[in-house]
């Protein structure tokens, strides 16, 4: 973790050794009695191609949401 602001923002360094300059920002905001989590990939380098971006999204989805899905038996 590189930075955090109480209750709504967290910044992570890259999760991918091949893309060390990437940064992930997580924004949490309230909505309808719950919350919304949005993550944003920022990079000073060339944007990943569609295939690589799909891999990155899948990895984030697993890291962030797999345990929650497993708790519901999915």
RAFEN-V547157 format. One record per helix or strand of 2 or more residues. SS is the DSSP state (a for helix, b for strand). FROM is the first residue (numbers start at 0). LEN is the number of residues. If there is no record, write none. Layout:
# RAFEN-V547157
SS	FROM	LEN
SS	FROM	LEN
This chain:
# RAFEN-V547157
b	2	3
b	8	5
a	16	3
b	22	9
b	33	9
a	49	22
